[in-house]
Amino acid sequence: MTLATPTTLPDPERDQGRRHFGQFSLKRRVLLSQLPLTISTLFVTIAVLLIDPGVATGSPHFFLGVGGVLLLTVLAGVIPWQRFHPVVYWVIPLLDFVAIAPLWSAARYVLDGMSLLTAFPVFWLAWSGIYPVLALSVGFIGTAAVTWWPYLPGVAPFQDELIESNLARPVMVPFLMLALGLAASILTRSMDRQRLELGASLDRAASQNRLLQAVVETSDVGILVVDGEGHDILMNQAQRRTHFLGLPPGRDDGPEHELLLFEADGVTPIPADERPVTQALQGRDYRGRIVAIGTDGAQQHLSVSASPMYDDDDNFDGTVVVFQNVTDLMEAVQSRERFVAEVSHEFRTPLTSIIGYLDLAQEEAVNPDVRRFLTTSQRNAERLLGLVTSLLDSAAGSSSVTVQHSNLARLVRHSVESVQVQARKAGLSLTADLPDRMDAEVDPVKMGQVVDNLLSNAIKYTPEGGSVSVALRQLPGVDGCGDWAELTIRDTGFGMSEDELGQLFSNFYRTEHVRNAAIPGTGLGLAITQGFVRAHGGEILVDSEKGVGSTFTVRLPIDGPPPSGS
Ligand code: ADP
């Protein structure tokens, strides 16, 4: 990814290579069409001079023929044919017949196959592509005239021998030339058609190219296309601006691995082999990876997506990487979270005081009605405090955790035991498959909340008669990394659809089914849970099918979250 890269799409016209015959000027084409006859005539002259010099020096026909061909070659090269109608240059092949006639009649006793010289003007007329029927007819008449001309009394040399020869002898030559001319004409027409079709396709491709280029250039989303060998083939203006932002101070260009790129937190540098373009070049297909580019006040957040491309044989053929600037969005989300955290914090102190005084008031109240009112008020105040606490947790969800050496198996067992009664009351079977001990570096309070929340959800959202199972196991690490703990909570409850799963970890999201069924909840639990798990360097996955059940899987590094900056 360098700024010096030209921002152009592949241009099919540009890649056509060297010019071909059809692209030369008319003057040049006329000269090139005449040259084969000129060269053949020179060969004939040399051969005749070697075999029978008398014919070359003593025959006016021979001199006339060679001179005529040379003169016509000069005319073909000097006349500005483009100023006239294309049919005008036919005058050269037509006069070629006139020059070939005396040459043929003089040299045909020295050399065999002299009549084949007429093939040159015949072919030329046929492939000129204009007035094909007329071209073939003229070619036929020209050849016939050349081959019969010497038989006319008093014209050709060696007249006495000719008179005795049969006039039917040369009859094959014009017909043969007609057939060859016809073949050439058909071939030319089909090539012309192909050329027209190719031209039209190239025009279409060029106009699509222009359209695509305009769209790509006007897009404010950064677009980078890299070929299979890692060369940039397209970088639009928006991407050049973004690239510039990431350059180290004082630089005005540089490769991708030198850009100041950070994880979403804006401070953890991304190692070279985990950079978005490097990963895209490894054929990775990903969506919405958040990275930060640049430093200090100029830092921007980008959402990066990559789509690999494959050729017909399914080999990696490059990648398209798209960078969307989401700085404003990130700032909006952060300020909303700050607002929620501050408001919840401000609510907690008066609420705690209200609950305390309600408690005191209950003890003092003698009237049973007043006690009932106070109990209801206290219950609702406690609910409100619970909600405010959840909001605070949600805002702090992604913040750091305080890990310590803990027995994760015992922590999970405690959570399971504390919901046994609740599960029995709901008519559910609750089973756990836990090792005796599993040491892990976790924040016991936050991990306790994670397990409690997933377990209480499984119980809340599983109808009577269903089952909930909990399992904890240790997974070996790969590539020399430490082991992982995997907690699975499976239920046979309502389950969720694909669409619902997509929004599951958003704040306040609750599925339609549980809202309609008026099952109490805030829709914050899973967002908080996910924040806690991520803060441990882990991940939470969910697999669910509507009407069948759900499985939540939490994976955590046993050795605690990786140190930031690695
Ligand atoms: P709450 O349970 O307070 O509504 P959560 O964030 O914990 O909030 O869960 C969000 C929503 O996800 C729930 O309202 C419910 O619709 C759905 N959900 C969570 N866990 C399950 C589950 N085990 N089975 C079915 N739906 C679930």
Residues whose N, C-alpha, C, O or C-beta is under 5 A from the ligand:
A	BS01	ADP	N457 A458 Y461 G493 F494 G495 L504 Y509 R510 T511 V514 P520 G521 T522 G523 L524 G525 L526 A527 S550
